[in-house]
């Protein structure tokens, strides 16, 4: 059961903004009104270069959702948006679209071919349309790409990819693919062995490199401005040991120099730091890498309320140049390391304020799943929809715009009043961001800001006075607060349009209909549409009955609002419907084994439900062979809404029915393979 007060903040620009606003701001992209291209007068201060701005990682958002949300992304101060992988991929679990459950987020990290478009994110045409929309707002598009592995379901791999890999699955992969990676300190293992069950592509093969570069160039032709290379540490550097195949370790040289418009592409590699990671060498070859250790230090500092400069200043790259993408968390940390329950949304935002207001690095904001929390990892649990609204939090947007306004300014990190629970990041004499993690912070301390009066750009009202190198304020800074101070380069934005659904809304419901209360503020008009149907006007407090799409289990509610300037905003909400199917203790079902030798003689029934219960770990419990040759299974406990899969065991050559989601349980039914 999922509860939420879903607020939809879509910050819209003030009509007072003019072309002169950005004239003094380095790296500012100006947008003028262009009715022919349907571009509104939006002067969002995006950075000309990705490195100078902030990146939004639109984790599992589909292309249409990103396109529809582009005004929200720009209004939140992001200069770039990073997609999930856009390559053709394994269609898992009959195309189920849950982040985790009936469907998995990681299937788009299991390539079957390197061509644009997949069932989770959308088509090539939709990707191009998204890039075109990003251009209108001065937002750059980065694509998460995977070069070194495929799906382990090798029968799904395209013939074109196999041909590019030398003509067979054997030649597509490294010889070391026969072994599982265990020693990350061994560079030959790290770059040629199978990692996590994912077959390791021979990225040194010239024909494969040509094929992958063709994919990158197609992304660029559609409008991509750069790439994140997934698992970059598992692709060899020029002097790494390699297999005796006659090829060169020149993958990085080729994919960073032989792509179109290479000199203007923002490229970085995911190099998770650890044993023998060679991060300085990867930065030299690729241009930039992630800074994963720094992310862990920031998380520890925030969760421990200890932001002493000694704990947060060092980027932990050794002597490597500070060409890095920083984060508080990434999707890997969120999912694999459990930061979803270790850090609240407020914690993430406090960390974000630190890394984004700093001079070096390019910060990436991971968009947590819609309505997720420290109690609920997956939230609404749907692929394709936008993430949680915290990327539009006022603290986030204020720091993002601060970053753009501070381009070129040096930094100074201090603990005000020598208080290690608070941190001030000063940028020359032009601006400062204060992060307070614990207790109230009295404002009476030294500061480098030029003399003057500064209004907190987060709350828009609290005044801070700087005189003769001393900052004062009558109001103490509250715990878990972010204060953003600067005058030069600041632009006043109008109130945000705010629409959503009421507190207490559930997104996984029983039955075939559900009544939803809508909320609306700061908008002159708004409409909703259900399952792609006609747009219907609504006002604050109106109710709508959501039903699933025809012959489906999901209802899609799309909300659009418009503020006084006519700028439109968007939110997509999906509801999963389940029909109760209670099964009593003693219920018996039967399975008729197909003719032939494919199935073994010992069969199992694996029973599970949508909330994680199972009768026994896979392959389930052994069935009883009846006198007529059928197999039976008796339910030993009662279930609310179970599914069942019949199989012949957990061996590598086992078979099952069905292949995807289990079948609904019907008492006394004889199941046969269709």
C-alpha positions in Angstrom: 0.0 0.0 0.0 1.6 3.3 -1.1 0.7 6.7 0.3 1.7 10.0 -1.0 1.0 13.7 -1.2 2.2 14.1 -4.7 3.1 17.6 -5.5 4.0 18.7 -9.0 6.3 21.7 -9.0 6.9 23.1 -12.5 8.7 26.4 -12.1 7.8 28.9 -14.7 9.7 32.0 -15.6 8.6 35.5 -14.7 7.4 37.7 -17.5 10.0 40.3 -16.3 12.9 38.2 -17.6 14.4 39.8 -20.7 17.2 39.2 -23.1 19.5 41.5 -21.0 19.3 39.2 -17.9 21.9 36.8 -19.1 24.2 39.2 -20.9 26.7 39.3 -18.0 26.5 35.6 -17.1 29.2 33.3 -18.6 27.8 30.1 -20.0 24.2 31.3 -20.0 22.0 30.0 -22.8 19.2 32.4 -23.9 15.9 31.3 -25.2 13.6 33.8 -27.0 10.1 33.4 -28.1 9.7 31.5 -31.4 6.2 30.7 -32.3 7.2 28.9 -35.5 9.0 26.3 -33.4 6.5 26.5 -30.5 9.2 27.8 -28.2 8.0 30.0 -25.3 9.9 33.0 -24.0 12.0 31.0 -21.5 15.3 32.3 -20.2 16.3 29.3 -18.2 19.9 29.8 -17.2 21.4 26.6 -18.7 25.1 26.3 -19.1 26.6 26.2 -22.6 28.9 23.4 -21.5 27.6 20.3 -19.7 30.6 20.4 -17.4 29.5 23.8 -16.0 26.0 22.8 -15.2 24.1 20.0 -13.4 22.9 16.7 -14.9 19.5 15.1 -14.1 19.7 11.3 -14.3 16.2 10.5 -15.5 16.4 6.9 -14.2 13.9 4.7 -16.2 11.9 7.7 -17.6 10.8 7.0 -21.1 11.5 9.4 -24.0 8.0 10.8 -24.1 8.0 11.5 -20.3 11.3 13.3 -20.6 10.1 15.3 -23.5 6.9 16.3 -21.8 8.9 17.2 -18.6 11.5 19.3 -20.3 10.1 22.6 -19.0 10.2 21.2 -15.5 13.8 20.0 -15.9 14.9 23.4 -17.2 13.0 25.3 -14.5 14.7 23.2 -11.9 18.1 24.5 -13.2 19.4 21.4 -14.9 21.6 22.0 -17.9 21.6 18.3 -19.1 19.5 15.2 -18.8 20.9 11.7 -18.8 18.7 8.9 -20.2 18.8 5.2 -19.2 20.2 2.9 -21.9 18.4 3.4 -25.2 19.7 0.3 -27.0 17.6 -2.7 -28.1 17.5 -5.0 -25.0 16.1 -8.2 -23.6 12.3 -8.2 -23.3 12.1 -9.7 -19.8 9.0 -11.2 -18.2 6.7 -10.8 -21.2 7.5 -7.1 -21.3 6.4 -6.3 -17.7 6.9 -2.7 -16.8 7.5 -2.7 -13.1 10.8 -1.4 -11.9 11.2 -4.5 -9.8 8.6 -7.3 -9.9 6.7 -8.1 -13.0 9.4 -6.5 -15.0 12.9 -5.3 -14.1 14.8 -1.9 -14.5 18.0 -3.7 -15.4 16.7 -5.3 -18.7 17.8 -2.2 -20.6 21.3 -2.9 -19.3 21.1 -6.2 -21.2 21.7 -5.3 -24.8 20.6 -7.5 -27.6 21.7 -5.1 -30.3 23.2 -1.6 -30.6 20.4 0.2 -32.3 18.2 2.9 -30.8 14.9 1.9 -29.2 13.5 -0.6 -26.7 10.2 -1.5 -25.2 11.0 0.2 -21.9 11.9 3.7 -23.1 10.5 4.1 -26.6 11.4 4.3 -30.3 14.2 6.0 -32.2 11.7 8.6 -33.5 10.6 9.3 -29.9 14.2 9.7 -28.8 14.9 12.2 -31.6 11.7 14.1 -30.7 12.9 14.3 -27.1 16.3 15.6 -28.2 14.6 18.2 -30.4 12.5 19.4 -27.4 15.6 19.6 -25.2 17.2 21.9 -27.7 14.4 24.4 -27.2 15.4 24.8 -23.6 19.1 24.7 -24.0 19.3 21.3 -22.3 21.9 18.8 -23.4 21.1 15.1 -23.7 23.5 12.4 -22.4 22.9 8.7 -23.2 23.9 5.9 -20.9 25.6 3.3 -23.2 26.9 -0.2 -22.6 29.8 -1.5 -24.7 31.3 -4.4 -22.9 28.5 -6.9 -22.3 25.2 -8.3 -23.6 22.3 -10.1 -22.1 23.1 -13.6 -20.8 20.1 -14.8 -22.9 22.3 -15.2 -25.9 19.5 -16.6 -28.2 18.0 -13.1 -28.1 21.1 -11.4 -29.5 20.7 -10.0 -33.1 22.4 -11.5 -36.1 23.8 -8.1 -37.0 25.6 -7.8 -33.6 26.9 -11.4 -33.9 28.2 -10.6 -37.4 29.9 -7.5 -36.2 31.5 -9.6 -33.4 33.2 -11.9 -35.9 30.3 -14.1 -37.1 29.6 -16.2 -34.0 28.8 -15.9 -30.3 32.2 -17.4 -29.6 34.0 -14.6 -31.5 31.7 -11.9 -30.1 33.0 -12.5 -26.6 36.4 -12.6 -25.0 38.0 -16.1 -24.4 37.9 -15.1 -20.7 34.2 -15.0 -20.9 34.2 -18.7 -20.0 35.2 -17.6 -16.5 33.5 -15.5 -13.8 35.3 -12.4 -12.6 36.5 -12.8 -9.1 39.7 -10.8 -8.7 39.0 -7.2 -9.5 42.7 -6.4 -8.9 43.7 -8.6 -11.8 43.4 -6.4 -14.9 43.1 -9.2 -17.4 40.3 -10.7 -15.4 38.7 -7.3 -14.9 38.6 -6.6 -18.6 37.9 -10.0 -20.2 36.1 -12.2 -17.7 32.3 -12.4 -17.3 31.0 -10.0 -14.7 27.8 -10.8 -12.8 26.7 -13.4 -15.3 26.8 -10.9 -18.2 28.8 -12.1 -21.2 31.9 -10.0 -21.9 32.2 -8.6 -25.4 35.6 -8.5 -27.1 35.7 -4.7 -27.3 39.1 -4.9 -29.1 37.7 -6.4 -32.2 37.8 -3.7 -35.0 34.6 -4.8 -36.6 32.7 -4.6 -33.3 34.2 -1.1 -32.6 33.0 0.0 -36.0 29.5 -1.3 -35.2 29.4 0.4 -31.8 30.7 3.7 -33.2 27.9 3.6 -35.8 25.4 3.3 -32.9 27.0 6.3 -31.1 26.9 8.3 -34.3 23.2 7.5 -34.7 22.6 8.8 -31.2 24.5 12.0 -32.1 22.5 12.4 -35.3 19.3 12.2 -33.3 20.6 14.9 -31.0 22.7 13.3 -28.2 25.4 15.6 -26.8 27.4 13.1 -24.9 27.6 9.6 -23.3 28.1 7.8 -20.0 30.0 4.6 -20.6 28.6 1.9 -18.3 31.2 -0.4 -16.6 34.1 1.5 -18.2 36.5 -0.2 -15.8 35.9 -3.5 -17.5 37.2 -2.2 -20.9 41.0 -2.3 -21.3 43.4 0.6 -21.3 46.1 0.8 -24.0 48.8 -0.8 -21.7 46.5 -3.3 -20.0 47.2 -7.1 -20.5 45.0 -8.6 -23.2 44.2 -11.8 -24.9 46.3 -13.1 -27.7 43.9 -12.3 -30.5 46.0 -9.9 -32.6 43.8 -6.9 -31.7 44.8 -3.7 -29.9 43.5 -2.2 -26.7 42.3 0.9 -28.5 38.6 1.0 -27.8 38.7 4.2 -25.8 40.9 6.0 -28.4 38.4 5.2 -31.1 35.1 5.9 -29.4 36.3 9.3 -28.0 37.9 10.6 -31.2 36.2 8.9 -34.2 32.6 9.8 -33.3 30.9 12.7 -35.0 31.5 16.2 -33.4 33.8 14.5 -30.9 35.4 17.7 -29.7 32.0 18.9 -28.4 30.8 15.7 -26.8 30.6 15.3 -23.0 31.9 11.8 -22.3 32.6 10.1 -19.0 33.1 6.5 -17.9 31.6 4.7 -14.9 34.8 3.6 -13.0 33.8 2.5 -9.6 36.8 2.9 -7.4 38.5 0.0 -5.7 41.3 -2.4 -6.2 43.6 -1.4 -9.1 41.0 0.8 -10.7 43.5 3.0 -12.6 41.2 6.0 -12.4 43.8 8.5 -13.4 44.5 6.5 -16.6 40.8 6.2 -17.4 40.4 10.0 -17.0 43.3 10.5 -19.4 41.8 8.1 -22.0 38.1 9.0 -21.7 38.2 12.6 -20.5 36.1 12.1 -17.3 35.1 9.4 -14.9 32.8 9.0 -12.0 34.0 9.8 -8.5 32.4 7.0 -6.5 34.5 7.2 -3.4 33.7 10.9 -3.0 30.0 10.0 -3.2 30.4 7.6 -0.3 32.2 10.2 1.7 29.4 12.7 1.1 26.8 10.2 2.1 28.7 9.3 5.3 29.1 13.0 6.2 25.4 13.8 5.8 24.1 10.7 7.6 26.6 11.4 10.4 25.9 15.1 10.6 29.6 15.7 10.2 30.5 18.0 7.3 33.8 19.1 8.5 35.9 20.4 5.6 38.4 17.6 6.2 35.6 15.1 5.5 34.1 16.7 2.3 36.8 18.7 0.6 39.0 15.9 -0.9 37.6 14.3 -4.1 39.7 11.1 -3.4 41.1 10.9 -6.9 44.8 11.0 -5.8 46.9 12.9 -8.3 44.3 12.5 -11.1 42.9 15.7 -12.7 39.5 16.7 -11.3 37.7 15.8 -14.4 34.8 13.9 -12.8 31.1 13.4 -12.5 30.1 13.7 -8.8 27.0 12.4 -7.1 25.4 11.9 -3.8 24.1 8.6 -5.1 23.6 6.8 -8.4 21.2 4.0 -9.4 23.9 1.5 -8.4 24.3 3.0 -4.9 20.5 3.4 -4.5 19.8 -0.2 -5.4 22.9 -2.3 -4.7 24.2 -0.4 -1.6 20.9 0.4 -0.1 21.1 4.2 0.0 17.3 4.1 -0.5 16.9 3.3 3.2 20.0 5.0 4.5 19.3 8.5 3.2 16.0 10.4 3.3 15.2 12.8 0.5 16.3 15.7 2.7 19.6 14.0 3.3 20.1 13.6 -0.5 19.3 17.3 -1.0 21.8 18.4 1.7 24.5 16.4 0.0 23.4 17.8 -3.4 23.8 21.3 -2.1 27.5 20.6 -1.2 28.6 18.9 -4.4 26.7 21.3 -6.8 27.9 24.5 -5.2 31.5 23.4 -5.5 33.8 24.6 -8.3 35.1 21.3 -9.6 33.3 18.2 -10.9 30.0 18.0 -12.7 27.2 16.9 -10.4 24.6 14.3 -11.4 21.3 14.1 -9.6 19.8 10.6 -9.4 16.0 10.8 -9.9 14.7 8.4 -7.3 11.5 6.4 -8.2 8.2 8.2 -8.0 6.9 8.2 -4.4 9.9 6.2 -3.0 11.0 6.7 0.6 13.1 5.1 3.3 10.2 2.6 3.8 9.6 2.0 0.1 12.4 1.5 -2.4 10.4 1.3 -5.6 7.6 3.7 -4.9 4.9 3.6 -7.6 7.1 0.8 -9.1 6.6 1.7 -12.8 9.1 2.1 -15.7 8.5 5.0 -17.9 7.1 7.6 -15.6 8.9 10.6 -14.1 10.8 10.2 -10.8 10.1 11.7 -7.5 9.4 15.5 -7.4 12.5 16.1 -5.2 14.5 17.0 -8.3 12.3 20.1 -8.5 12.6 20.9 -4.8 13.3 24.6 -4.2 16.7 23.8 -2.5 17.8 21.8 -5.6 16.8 24.4 -8.1 18.3 27.3 -6.1 21.7 25.5 -5.9 21.5 24.5 -9.6 21.0 28.2 -10.7 23.7 29.2 -8.2 26.1 26.9 -9.9 25.5 28.4 -13.3 25.8 31.9 -11.9 29.2 31.1 -10.2 31.0 29.8 -13.4 34.7 30.8 -13.1 34.6 31.7 -9.4 37.1 30.1 -7.0 35.8 28.2 -4.0 36.5 28.3 -0.3 35.1 25.7 2.2 34.7 26.6 5.8 32.8 25.4 8.9 31.0 28.5 10.2 31.7 29.2 13.9 34.0 26.1 13.7 30.8 24.0 13.8 31.5 20.7 11.9 27.7 20.1 11.5 27.5 23.1 9.1 29.4 23.8 5.9 29.7 27.0 3.9 30.9 26.9 0.3 32.0 30.3 -0.8 32.5 31.2 -4.4 34.9 34.2 -4.6 33.1 37.2 -3.2 30.0 36.6 -5.3 28.1 33.9 -3.6 27.8 31.3 -0.8 25.8 28.2 0.0 25.3 27.2 3.7 24.4 23.6 4.6 23.3 23.0 8.1 22.8 19.3 9.1 22.1 19.5 12.9 20.6 21.9 15.4 20.2 25.7 14.8 23.1 27.6 13.4 23.6 31.2 14.7 24.6 33.5 11.9 27.4 35.6 13.2 30.6 34.5 11.5 33.3 35.6 8.9 32.5 35.5 5.2 34.2 36.4 2.0 31.0 37.8 0.3 31.1 41.4 -0.8 29.4 43.8 1.6 25.7 44.0 1.0 22.3 42.5 1.7 21.5 39.0 0.4 18.1 37.3 0.3 18.1 33.5 0.7 17.2 32.3 -2.7 15.6 29.2 -1.2 12.9 30.8 1.0 12.9 34.1 -0.9 12.6 36.3 2.2 15.3 35.8 4.9 17.9 38.6 4.7 21.6 38.1 5.4 23.8 41.1 6.0 27.5 41.1 5.1 29.6 44.0 6.4 33.4 44.2 6.8 33.8 40.5 6.3 31.1 39.5 8.9 27.8 37.8 8.0 24.8 38.3 10.3 21.2 37.4 10.3 18.5 37.8 13.0 17.1 34.3 12.2 19.2 31.2 13.0 19.5 28.6 10.2 17.3 25.6 11.0 18.5 22.0 11.1 18.5 20.2 7.7 18.5 23.6 5.8 20.1 24.9 2.7 20.7 28.7 2.3 21.7 30.1 -1.1 23.1 33.6 -1.2 24.0 35.6 -4.3 22.9 38.8 -6.1 24.8 39.1 -9.4 23.4 36.7 -11.9 20.2 36.0 -10.0 16.8 35.9 -11.9 13.5 36.1 -10.2 11.1 33.4 -11.3 7.3 33.4 -11.1 5.4 31.1 -8.8 5.3 27.5 -9.8 2.4 25.6 -11.2 1.6 22.8 -8.8 -0.6 19.9 -9.6 -0.9 16.3 -8.4 -3.0 13.9 -6.4 -4.1 14.1 -2.8 -2.4 12.8 0.3 -3.3 9.1 0.8 -3.4 8.2 -2.9 -2.6 4.5 -3.5 -1.0 3.3 -6.7 -1.4 -0.4 -6.3 -5.1 -1.1 -5.8 -7.5 -4.0 -5.7 -10.5 -4.0 -8.0 -11.2 -2.5 -11.4 -11.6 1.2 -10.5 -10.2 3.7 -8.1 -11.3 7.3 -7.3 -8.5 9.9 -7.2 -8.6 13.4 -5.8 -6.7 16.0 -7.8 -4.9 19.0 -6.5 -4.1 22.3 -8.3 -2.4 25.5 -7.3 -0.8 28.5 -9.1 -2.3 27.6 -12.5 -4.9 29.3 -14.7 -6.0 26.0 -16.2 -5.4 22.2 -16.0 -6.6 19.1 -17.7 -6.4 15.4 -17.1 -6.6 12.5 -19.6 -7.2 8.9 -18.7 -5.6 6.1 -20.7 -4.8 8.4 -23.6 -8.3 9.7 -23.9 -9.8 13.1 -24.3 -8.5 16.0 -22.1 -10.9 17.0 -19.4 -10.6 20.3 -17.5 -10.3 20.1 -13.7 -9.8 22.3 -10.7 -8.4 21.8 -7.2 -10.3 19.1 -5.3 -12.0 17.5 -8.3 -12.2 13.7 -8.4 -11.6 11.3 -11.2 -12.3 7.6 -11.4 -9.3 5.7 -12.8 -9.9 2.4 -14.6 -7.3 0.2 -16.3 -6.7 0.3 -20.0 -8.7 -2.1 -22.1 -7.8 -5.7 -21.3 -5.0 -4.5 -19.1 -4.0 -4.1 -15.4 -2.7 -0.5 -15.5 -4.5 2.8 -15.6 -2.6 5.9 -16.9 -3.5 9.3 -15.6 -1.8 12.3 -17.3 -2.0 15.8 -15.7 -1.2 19.0 -17.6 -1.3 22.4 -16.1 -0.7 25.9 -17.5 0.3 29.0 -15.6 -0.5 32.7 -16.3 2.3 32.9 -18.9 0.8 29.9 -20.7 3.7 27.6 -19.9 2.6 24.0 -19.7 3.7 21.3 -17.3 3.2 17.6 -17.1 2.9 14.7 -14.8 2.1 11.0 -15.5 0.8 8.7 -12.9 0.2 5.0 -13.3 -2.1 2.8 -11.2 -1.7 -1.0 -11.1 -5.0 -2.9 -10.6 -5.3 -6.4 -9.2 -8.4 -8.5 -8.9 -8.6 -10.4 -5.6 -8.3 -14.1 -6.2 -8.3 -15.7 -2.7 -7.1 -19.3 -2.6 -8.0 -21.5 0.4 -5.9 -24.1 2.2 -6.4 -27.5 0.5 -7.0 -26.1 -3.0 -5.7 -28.5 -5.6 -4.5 -27.9 -9.1 -3.2 -30.2 -11.9 -0.6 -30.0 -14.6 -0.5 -32.2 -17.7 3.1 -32.7 -18.8 3.6 -32.3 -22.6 4.6 -35.3 -24.7 8.2 -35.6 -25.7 11.6 -35.7 -23.9 11.9 -32.0 -23.1 10.4 -32.2 -19.6 11.8 -34.4 -16.9 9.8 -36.8 -14.7 10.0 -34.7 -11.5 7.9 -31.6 -11.7 7.6 -28.6 -9.3 5.0 -25.9 -8.6 6.4 -22.4 -7.9 3.8 -20.2 -6.2 4.3 -16.5 -5.5 2.4 -13.2 -5.2 2.9 -9.6 -6.0 4.1 -8.7 -2.5 7.0 -11.1 -2.4 5.7 -14.3 -0.8 6.5 -17.7 -2.3 5.7 -21.2 -1.4 9.4 -22.1 -1.5 12.4 -20.7 -3.3 12.7 -21.6 -6.9 11.9 -24.2 -8.3 9.2 -24.4 -5.6 7.7 -27.6 -4.2 7.6 -31.0 -5.8 4.3 -32.0 -7.3 2.6 -35.4 -6.9 2.2 -37.7 -9.9 -1.3 -39.0 -10.1 -2.5 -42.4 -11.5 -3.7 -40.9 -14.7 -0.2 -39.3 -15.4 -1.1 -35.8 -14.4 0.7 -34.0 -11.7 -1.0 -32.3 -8.7 -0.2 -29.6 -6.2 -2.1 -28.9 -3.0 -1.9 -25.4 -1.3 -0.8 -25.8 2.3 -1.7 -22.2 3.2 -4.2 -19.7 2.1 -3.2 -16.9 -0.4 -4.7 -13.6 -1.4 -3.8 -13.5 -5.1 -1.2 -16.2 -6.1 0.4 -17.1 -9.4 1.9 -20.5 -10.3 4.7 -21.6 -12.6 5.2 -25.3 -13.4 8.8 -26.5 -14.0 11.0 -29.5 -13.9 13.7 -28.2 -11.6 16.5 -25.8 -11.2 19.1 -27.4 -13.5 20.6 -25.3 -16.4 18.5 -27.2 -19.0 15.2 -27.0 -17.0 11.9 -26.0 -18.7 9.0 -24.2 -17.3 5.4 -23.1 -18.1 4.7 -20.3 -18.6 8.0 -18.6 -19.5 7.0 -15.2 -18.1 4.6 -14.2 -15.4 2.9 -17.1 -13.6 -0.7 -18.2 -14.2 -3.6 -17.2 -12.0 -4.6 -20.1 -9.8 -8.0 -21.7 -10.5 -9.1 -24.4 -8.1 -9.2 -27.9 -9.6 -8.1 -26.7 -13.0 -5.9 -28.9 -15.2 -3.2 -26.7 -16.8 -1.9 -27.7 -20.2 0.9 -26.0 -22.2 -0.6 -23.9 -24.9 
